[in-house]
């Protein structure tokens, strides 16, 4: 049997297991839908930041609530499923960390609105990088079971976005701490920190996504 034929032969153990315990739920499809809604949420943040004056960020709250319901439904299915496409803990963590991205995006908008913080260049730049990285995550999840090299490319691009956000955060904080307006610095620091937390949730999502690529290889 040549190498090409070997690659398309199903694994006998996997086939037998799948026939006994078929996959009841499309977890990859659920993650893909959640990732797309997460992109929609971060896009909503970016669009919201462009408005003047900043309105009450109700759209972000609605999207976050919607995704929470989706995530809870998937968690229930994970508990009751015999078979999953890769480690169920990894599925759970990818979903949870994507949820954190959306949570921190929502908190960024809510606190800016409550504290009267205007979007400055670091806030706008970090939000746009967060959007770029989240788009890459969604792109990677979409082809997770069909194109491993494409997933790896998306992970690399998203990590570039994360690293850029870390640099932006450090530079923004350095400049902020030089201001004489202490109250402005305190309020703005909270917003920078939420965006950094969103970036770190993105980083953690990527780490587990990379594990999934290895599991599915």
Secondary structure, 3 states (H helix, E strand, C coil): CCHHHHHHCCCHHHHHHHHHCCCCCCHHHHHHHHHHHHHHHHHHHHHHHCCCCCCCCHHHHHHHHHHHHHHHHHHHHHHHCCCCCCCHHHHHHHHHHHHHHHHHHHHHHHHHHHHCCCCCHHHHHHHHHHHHHHHHHHHHHHCCCCCHHHHHHHHHHHHHHHHHHHHHHHHHHHHHCCCCCHHHHHHHHHHHHHHHHHHHHHHHHHHHHHHHHHHHC
